[in-house]
Amino acid sequence: MSENWTPVREASAIELDSVVRWDVDGRTYAVFRSENDEVFVTDNICTHEHAYLSDGYFEGTVVECPRHAGRFDVRSGAPLGAPVCVALKTYPTKIEDGMIFADLS
């Protein structure tokens, strides 16, 4: 597996237990920083219907879609409740020298 690390932003620019939208190369991603200071990157579009997950409610490691309240585990992308039934794509992340990186390959 190829690791192609793309810089996202400074980890300190994202508050604990929050999510931000990140657009790069014509795609949109959601960047999550958990209350335990873990960072996750997923596709930003809900797999059920077109809604930005970065506009949803995030707590712990679960994001709730703002449109129909479907939930995903941001660690694995697993759907956690109706109406979502298709997993969300997730991307490997790392933090080096305070900067978040994601492997989008």
C-alpha positions in Angstrom: 0.0 0.0 0.0 1.4 3.4 -1.0 1.5 6.0 1.7 1.2 9.5 0.2 0.9 11.9 3.1 -1.0 15.2 2.3 -0.7 18.0 4.9 -4.2 18.9 6.3 -3.7 21.6 8.9 -2.2 22.3 12.3 -3.8 20.0 14.9 -4.2 22.9 17.3 -6.4 24.7 14.7 -9.1 22.1 15.4 -10.8 22.2 18.8 -11.1 19.0 20.8 -14.3 17.1 20.1 -15.0 18.9 16.9 -15.1 18.5 13.1 -14.0 20.8 10.2 -14.5 20.6 6.5 -11.4 20.2 4.4 -11.5 20.6 0.6 -8.5 19.5 -1.6 -8.2 18.6 -5.2 -11.9 18.9 -5.9 -12.9 16.6 -3.1 -14.4 17.3 0.3 -13.3 15.6 3.6 -14.3 15.8 7.2 -11.4 16.1 9.8 -12.3 15.1 13.3 -10.4 15.7 16.5 -11.8 13.6 19.4 -12.0 14.6 23.0 -9.0 12.2 23.5 -6.9 14.2 20.9 -7.2 11.5 18.2 -7.5 12.7 14.6 -9.6 11.0 11.9 -10.3 11.9 8.2 -13.3 10.7 6.3 -15.2 11.6 3.2 -17.4 14.5 4.0 -20.5 13.4 2.2 -23.0 11.1 3.9 -23.4 7.8 2.1 -27.2 7.9 2.5 -28.0 11.3 1.0 -26.0 14.3 0.0 -25.2 16.1 3.3 -21.9 17.4 4.7 -21.0 15.5 7.8 -18.8 18.4 8.9 -22.1 20.2 9.5 -23.3 17.3 11.7 -23.1 16.6 15.4 -19.8 15.0 16.5 -19.1 13.4 19.9 -16.5 10.9 21.0 -15.9 9.0 17.8 -19.4 9.2 16.3 -20.7 11.7 13.8 -24.4 12.2 13.2 -25.5 13.4 9.7 -27.4 16.7 9.8 -30.0 15.6 7.3 -31.5 12.4 8.6 -29.5 11.7 11.8 -27.8 8.6 10.5 -24.6 7.9 12.5 -21.1 6.7 11.6 -18.1 5.6 13.6 -15.3 7.9 12.3 -12.6 5.4 13.3 -13.8 2.8 10.8 -16.6 4.5 8.8 -19.1 1.9 10.0 -22.7 2.9 9.8 -24.3 2.9 13.3 -27.9 3.6 12.7 -30.6 3.9 10.1 -31.0 5.3 7.6 -27.3 4.8 6.7 -26.3 1.3 5.7 -23.2 2.0 3.6 -19.8 2.6 5.3 -18.1 5.9 5.1 -14.6 6.0 3.5 -11.9 6.7 6.0 -8.2 7.6 5.5 -5.1 6.9 7.5 -3.9 9.9 9.5 -0.8 10.9 11.5 0.4 13.9 13.4 4.0 15.1 13.0 5.4 18.2 14.6 1.8 19.4 15.3 0.7 19.0 11.7 -2.1 16.6 10.7 -1.4 14.5 7.6 -3.8 12.2 5.7 -3.0 9.4 3.2 -5.7 10.0 0.5 -4.4 7.4 -1.9 
